[in-house]
Amino acid sequence: MVEKGMGLGLAAEARIAKVFRQKEFTIAVGLGQGRHKAHIWTTDLSFDYVRINASYRS
């Protein structure tokens, strides 16, 4: 999606949009600082998730 600080254009955005629709995907970031690895888990904060969870109190 980005290379050397520059966006890769609409074609790259269209390809990544397909990836973002998947339940899980991997993001690779090259910082030129050697080989390291980390795992990050996130949550669904979509409109529907917030709407459903706002409809009741715990």
Number of C-alpha atoms within 10 A of each C-alpha: 14 11 9 8 7 8 11 12 10 10 10 12 14 11 11 12 11 9 14 11 9 8 7 8 8 9 5 6 8 10 8 6 6 6 7 6 5 4 5 5 5 5 6 9 9 8 8 10 11 11 11 9 10 10 7 7 5 4
